[in-house]
Amino acid sequence: MHIIFLIIKREYLVRVRKKSFIIMTILGPVLIFGFYAIIGWAAVSSMNQKKIEVVDESGRFAGKFKNDDETVYSFPKKSLAAAKKSFVKDGYNALVFIPKDVIERPKTVQIFAEKSVSLSLQSNIERAISKEIENIKLEQAGITQKIIQDAKVNVDAQTISLSDAGEKSSNGIATTIISGFCALLIYISVLIYGTQVMRGVMEEKTSRIVEVIISSVKPFQLMLGKIIGVALVGLTQFLLWIVLTVGLITVGSTVMGQKETANSAMTARMNGMPGGQDVQSKMATAKNPVADVMAAIGTLNIPLIVACFLFYFLGGYLLYSALFGAVGAAVDSETETQQFMFPIMMPIIAAIAFAQIAVRDPDGPLAFWTSIIPFTSPVVMMVRIPFGVPGWQLALSMVLLVLGFVGTTWIAARIYRVGILMYGKKTSFRELAKWVFYKG
């Protein structure tokens, strides 16, 4: 056990002390936030307001279309022929022609542009015309706009979970987001850290360092120490990412809240509204998105989710990293890993596909069986847990995952002890099967 601990310590310290680990651990959350901030800024800044000229022969649509941040409508009194010649010079992006019989024949609407119009612009124009035609037909049937507005009702239902402990408020959106995020994080971590184990084993084998190490330790001890050491590196990085992410969210929400309060008070003073301080106090007590998100997350069993996440992260990682380690020991170069990587990758990829189905039906038979099978349970069960899973199903899944890890570790160790010292020989699946049953 002391030897395994020394190997774990070496694997952990070697990776944690690397500059790349320190930089990515510190800059990881910052880069993610910055990445999405840049995408959002680019999406907003690239949105140019489109000017649309409308020739309305029916005379029913003038002034009925609402201008917004995307489109501005203009209704000049000119013929279609004259508008075709001048709309580009006048700075319009498109020309819309509405014939007299558009109510009876709505498909006769035409859109002219110097180049092809974008799908979003076409959809905006079609949506505006369709909505107004519907309003005209409703008015002809004796249904006024007031009746239509009064009939519109937004239902915001409160979801409540019933259990033996009583009633508890729940939130479907928060549950879906948290479950999907946890499943994706386990999927990515298994690939990243499992691949690190494979490459570490391969580097030691190709550099012949392993020949010196094997003289002092058993192959199984070396493999187990390497797997656990990399797992601790992953847990360390996750913990630091969580702390940094929470800090960024807290600082960002505070800054945004202060900015929103200041802008509201300034607007009140500019408009001559008395009581700028009253506006600030109202803004402080007003409902804000950050508070809504935190309240939604508060409806979940966070301690259970965190505990299960750590278990399934370790279980899934240990199960797959043993196989990755066996692949690294069986080959002499990274190009030879492709044929052995495919069978290992297939269950992980399938788990993500099953997870998408489990989000829609977390208690369905497919979600149940894939959350029990060890090769897919780390991803699929993390999708189901926020929705609520019976205790016996969770216990069965955990037990089978532990047994799966033990089984894959035994197989990987049998391959590892032979393959780690095997050079210059093309490995095949048949050869790997022979290594598993070698005696000695």
C-alpha positions in Angstrom: 0.0 0.0 0.0 2.9 2.3 0.7 4.2 1.8 -2.8 0.8 2.7 -4.3 0.7 5.8 -2.2 4.1 6.9 -3.5 3.0 6.4 -7.1 -0.2 8.3 -6.4 1.8 11.2 -4.9 4.2 11.3 -7.8 1.5 11.3 -10.4 -0.5 14.0 -8.6 2.5 16.3 -7.9 3.9 16.0 -11.4 0.7 17.1 -13.0 -0.4 19.7 -10.4 3.0 21.5 -10.6 2.8 21.9 -14.4 2.3 25.4 -15.6 -0.4 24.3 -18.0 -2.4 22.9 -15.1 -2.1 26.1 -13.0 -2.9 28.3 -16.0 -6.0 26.3 -17.1 -7.2 25.9 -13.6 -7.1 29.6 -12.9 -8.1 30.8 -16.4 -10.6 28.0 -17.2 -13.7 29.6 -15.7 -12.5 33.1 -16.9 -12.1 31.8 -20.5 -15.5 30.2 -20.5 -17.2 33.3 -19.2 -15.2 35.4 -21.7 -16.0 33.1 -24.6 -19.7 33.3 -24.0 -19.5 37.1 -23.4 -17.7 37.6 -26.7 -20.3 35.5 -28.5 -23.1 37.5 -26.9 -21.4 40.8 -27.7 -20.8 39.7 -31.3 -24.4 38.6 -31.7 -25.7 41.9 -30.4 -23.3 44.1 -32.2 -23.8 42.3 -35.5 -27.6 42.9 -35.5 -28.3 45.7 -37.9 -31.8 47.2 -38.0 -33.4 46.4 -41.4 -35.4 49.1 -43.2 -38.4 47.6 -45.1 -40.4 49.6 -47.6 -44.0 48.3 -48.0 -46.2 49.0 -51.0 -49.7 48.2 -49.8 -52.4 48.1 -52.5 -55.0 46.9 -50.1 -54.7 49.9 -47.8 -55.3 47.7 -44.7 -51.7 47.5 -43.3 -50.5 51.1 -43.2 -49.2 51.8 -39.6 -50.2 48.4 -38.4 -46.8 46.8 -38.3 -44.8 47.4 -35.2 -41.2 48.5 -35.5 -38.6 46.8 -33.3 -34.8 46.4 -32.9 -34.7 44.2 -36.0 -37.0 45.8 -38.5 -38.5 49.2 -39.4 -41.4 49.5 -41.8 -42.2 52.4 -44.1 -45.4 52.8 -46.1 -44.7 55.4 -49.0 -47.5 56.2 -51.4 -46.0 55.1 -54.6 -46.5 52.4 -57.3 -44.8 49.1 -57.2 -42.8 50.0 -60.4 -41.5 53.2 -58.9 -40.6 51.5 -55.6 -38.6 48.8 -57.5 -36.4 51.5 -59.1 -35.8 53.5 -55.9 -35.9 51.4 -52.8 -32.2 50.4 -52.9 -31.1 54.0 -53.5 -33.3 55.1 -50.7 -31.5 52.8 -48.3 -34.1 50.1 -47.9 -33.0 46.5 -47.4 -36.2 45.0 -48.9 -39.4 45.9 -50.7 -42.6 44.2 -49.7 -45.6 44.2 -52.1 -49.0 43.5 -50.6 -51.7 43.1 -53.3 -55.4 44.1 -53.0 -56.7 40.6 -52.5 -54.1 39.6 -49.9 -56.8 38.6 -47.4 -58.3 36.0 -49.7 -54.9 35.1 -51.3 -52.2 35.5 -48.7 -49.6 33.7 -50.8 -49.5 36.5 -53.3 -47.2 38.6 -51.1 -43.9 39.4 -52.8 -40.5 40.4 -51.3 -37.9 42.2 -53.5 -34.3 42.7 -52.5 -31.0 43.6 -54.2 -29.7 40.2 -53.0 -31.4 37.2 -51.5 -33.1 38.1 -48.2 -32.1 36.2 -45.0 -34.4 33.6 -43.6 -34.9 35.6 -40.4 -35.9 38.8 -42.3 -38.3 36.8 -44.4 -39.8 35.2 -41.3 -40.2 38.6 -39.6 -42.0 40.0 -42.6 -44.2 36.9 -43.1 -45.0 36.9 -39.4 -46.1 40.5 -39.3 -48.3 40.2 -42.4 -49.9 36.9 -41.1 -50.6 38.4 -37.7 -52.3 41.4 -39.2 -54.4 39.2 -41.6 -55.6 37.2 -38.6 -56.6 40.4 -36.8 -58.5 41.6 -39.8 -60.4 38.3 -40.1 -61.2 38.3 -36.4 -62.5 41.8 -36.6 -64.7 40.8 -39.6 -66.1 38.0 -37.5 -67.0 40.5 -34.7 -64.0 39.8 -32.4 -62.3 43.1 -31.4 -58.7 43.6 -30.3 -59.9 44.1 -26.7 -61.5 40.7 -26.6 -58.3 39.1 -28.0 -56.1 40.8 -25.4 -58.5 39.9 -22.6 -58.4 36.3 -23.8 -54.6 36.0 -23.6 -53.6 34.5 -20.3 -50.0 33.6 -19.3 -50.1 30.5 -16.9 -47.1 30.2 -14.6 -47.8 27.0 -12.7 -46.0 26.1 -9.5 -44.6 22.5 -9.5 -44.7 20.6 -6.3 -43.1 17.2 -5.5 -45.1 14.8 -3.3 -43.2 12.3 -1.1 -43.5 10.6 2.2 -41.7 13.6 3.8 -44.5 15.9 2.5 -44.8 18.5 -0.2 -41.7 20.3 -1.6 -41.5 23.0 -4.2 -39.6 22.0 -7.4 -38.5 23.7 -10.6 -38.4 21.8 -13.9 -36.1 24.2 -15.7 -33.5 24.2 -12.9 -33.7 20.4 -12.7 -33.2 20.0 -16.4 -30.2 22.4 -16.5 -28.5 20.9 -13.5 -28.9 17.3 -14.7 -27.7 18.1 -18.2 -24.7 20.0 -16.9 -23.6 17.3 -14.4 -23.9 14.6 -17.1 -21.9 16.6 -19.7 -19.2 17.4 -17.1 -18.8 13.7 -16.3 -18.7 12.8 -20.0 -16.0 15.4 -20.7 -13.9 14.6 -17.6 -13.9 10.8 -18.3 -12.5 11.5 -21.8 -9.9 14.1 -20.7 -8.5 12.4 -17.7 -8.9 8.8 -19.1 -6.9 10.0 -22.1 -4.2 11.4 -19.8 -3.8 8.0 -18.2 -3.4 6.3 -21.6 -0.8 8.9 -22.8 1.1 8.7 -19.5 1.4 4.9 -19.7 2.4 5.1 -23.4 5.1 7.7 -22.7 6.6 5.7 -20.0 6.5 2.6 -22.2 8.0 4.2 -25.3 10.8 5.9 -23.3 11.6 2.6 -21.5 11.3 4.3 -18.1 8.8 1.7 -17.1 11.4 -1.0 -17.3 13.2 0.6 -14.4 10.0 1.2 -12.5 8.7 -2.4 -12.9 11.9 -3.6 -11.2 10.7 -2.0 -8.0 6.9 -2.3 -8.1 4.3 -4.6 -9.5 2.5 -3.7 -12.8 -0.9 -3.6 -11.0 0.4 -1.2 -8.3 1.8 1.1 -11.0 -1.4 1.1 -13.0 -3.6 1.6 -9.9 -1.4 4.4 -8.6 -1.4 6.2 -11.9 -5.2 6.0 -12.2 -5.9 7.2 -8.7 -3.3 10.0 -9.0 -4.9 11.4 -12.1 -8.3 11.1 -10.5 -7.1 13.3 -7.6 -5.8 15.8 -10.1 -9.3 16.0 -11.7 -11.0 16.4 -8.3 -8.6 19.2 -7.4 -9.3 21.0 -10.7 -13.0 20.6 -10.3 -12.9 22.0 -6.8 -11.0 25.0 -7.8 -13.2 25.6 -10.8 -16.3 25.5 -8.6 -14.8 28.0 -6.2 -13.7 30.4 -9.0 -17.1 30.0 -10.8 -19.1 30.8 -7.7 -16.8 33.8 -7.1 -17.3 35.1 -10.7 -21.0 34.7 -10.5 -21.2 36.5 -7.2 -19.1 39.4 -8.3 -20.9 39.6 -11.7 -24.3 39.6 -10.2 -23.3 42.3 -7.6 -21.8 44.5 -10.3 -24.8 44.1 -12.6 -27.2 44.7 -9.8 -25.4 47.9 -8.8 -25.3 49.1 -12.4 -29.0 48.4 -12.9 -29.9 50.3 -9.7 -27.7 53.3 -10.7 -29.2 53.4 -14.2 -32.7 53.3 -12.9 -32.0 56.2 -10.4 -30.4 58.3 -13.1 -33.3 57.7 -15.4 -35.7 58.8 -12.7 -33.8 62.0 -12.1 -33.5 62.8 -15.8 -37.2 62.4 -16.3 -37.9 64.7 -13.4 -39.4 61.9 -11.3 -39.2 62.6 -7.6 -37.7 60.2 -5.1 -34.6 58.7 -6.8 -33.9 56.9 -3.5 -37.3 55.3 -3.6 -36.5 53.9 -7.1 -33.3 52.4 -5.7 -35.1 50.8 -2.8 -37.7 49.3 -5.2 -35.0 48.0 -7.4 -33.3 46.4 -4.4 -36.5 44.6 -3.6 -37.5 43.9 -7.2 -37.4 40.4 -8.7 -34.2 39.8 -10.6 -33.0 36.9 -12.8 -30.1 36.0 -10.5 -32.4 35.7 -7.5 -34.8 33.5 -9.6 -32.0 31.2 -10.6 -30.7 30.8 -7.0 -34.3 30.2 -5.8 -34.8 27.5 -8.4 -31.5 25.8 -7.5 -32.6 26.0 -3.9 -35.5 23.7 -4.6 -33.1 20.8 -5.5 -31.4 18.4 -3.1 -27.9 19.9 -3.7 -26.0 17.8 -1.1 -27.3 14.6 -2.7 -26.5 15.9 -6.2 -23.0 16.9 -5.2 -22.3 13.6 -3.4 -23.6 11.5 -6.3 -21.7 13.6 -8.8 -18.4 12.9 -6.9 -19.2 9.2 -6.7 -20.2 8.8 -10.4 -17.3 10.9 -11.5 -14.9 8.7 -9.6 -16.7 5.5 -10.6 -17.0 6.4 -14.3 -13.4 7.7 -14.4 -12.0 4.6 -12.6 -13.9 2.2 -14.9 -12.9 3.8 -18.1 -9.4 4.9 -17.1 -8.4 1.3 -16.4 -9.4 0.4 -20.0 -7.5 3.5 -21.3 -4.5 2.4 -19.3 -4.6 -1.0 -20.8 -4.7 0.4 -24.3 -1.7 2.6 -23.5 0.2 -0.5 -22.3 -0.8 -2.6 -25.3 0.5 -0.2 -28.1 3.8 1.4 -29.0 2.5 4.6 -30.6 -0.5 6.8 -30.5 -1.6 5.9 -34.0 -2.1 2.3 -32.9 -4.6 3.4 -30.3 -7.4 4.1 -32.8 -8.6 0.5 -33.2 -8.7 0.0 -29.5 -10.2 3.4 -28.6 -13.4 2.8 -30.7 -14.9 0.1 -28.5 -14.2 2.1 -25.4 -15.6 5.3 -26.8 -18.9 3.8 -28.1 -20.5 3.3 -24.6 -19.5 6.9 -23.6 -21.0 8.4 -26.8 -24.1 6.2 -26.4 -24.5 7.5 -22.8 -24.8 11.1 -24.0 -27.5 10.0 -26.5 -29.4 8.1 -23.8 -29.0 11.1 -21.5 -31.0 13.3 -23.9 -33.8 10.7 -23.8 -33.6 10.5 -20.0 -34.1 14.2 -19.7 -37.5 13.9 -21.4 -38.5 10.7 -19.6 -36.4 10.2 -16.5 -38.5 7.3 -15.2 -38.8 5.4 -18.5 -37.5 1.9 -19.1 -34.6 3.1 -21.3 -33.5 5.7 -18.7 -33.8 3.0 -16.0 -31.7 0.3 -17.7 -29.0 2.7 -19.0 -28.7 4.2 -15.5 -28.0 0.7 -14.1 -25.5 -0.6 -16.7 -22.0 0.5 -15.4 -20.8 1.7 -18.8 -23.6 4.3 -19.2 -24.8 4.8 -15.6 -22.3 7.6 -14.6 -23.8 9.9 -17.3 -27.5 8.8 -17.4 -28.0 8.4 -13.6 -26.7 12.0 -13.1 -29.5 13.1 -15.4 -32.1 11.2 -13.4 -30.9 12.2 -9.8 -32.2 15.8 -9.8 -35.6 14.5 -10.9 -35.7 12.1 -8.0 -34.6 8.4 -8.1 -35.9 5.6 -5.8 -33.2 4.6 -3.3 -33.1 1.0 -4.4 -32.3 2.0 -8.0 -29.6 4.4 -6.9 -28.0 1.7 -4.6 -28.2 -0.9 -7.3 -26.6 1.4 -9.8 -23.8 2.3 -7.4 -23.1 -1.4 -6.5 -23.0 -2.4 -10.2 -20.7 0.5 -11.0 -18.3 -0.6 -8.3 -18.4 -4.2 -9.6 -17.9 -2.9 -13.1 -14.8 -1.0 -12.0 -13.4 -4.0 -10.2 -14.0 -6.1 -13.3 -12.5 -3.7 -15.8 -9.5 -3.1 -13.4 -8.9 -6.9 -13.3 -9.0 -7.2 -17.0 -6.9 -4.1 -17.5 -4.3 -5.3 -15.0 -3.9 -8.6 -16.8 -3.3 -6.8 -20.1 -1.1 -4.2 -18.5 1.3 -6.7 -16.9 2.1 -8.2 -20.3 1.7 -5.3 -22.6 3.8 -2.8 -20.6 7.0 -4.8 -21.5 5.9 -5.9 -25.0 7.7 -4.0 -27.8 7.8 -4.2 -31.6 4.8 -6.5 -31.9 1.5 -5.5 -33.7 -1.3 -6.0 -31.1 -4.7 -7.3 -32.0 -7.9 -8.0 -30.0 -7.1 -11.8 -30.2 -3.7 -11.0 -28.7 -5.2 -9.0 -25.9 -7.6 -11.9 -25.1 -4.6 -14.2 -24.7 -2.8 -11.7 -22.4 -5.9 -11.7 -20.1 -5.5 -15.5 -19.5 -1.8 -15.7 -19.3 -0.6 -17.4 -16.1 2.1 -16.0 -13.8 
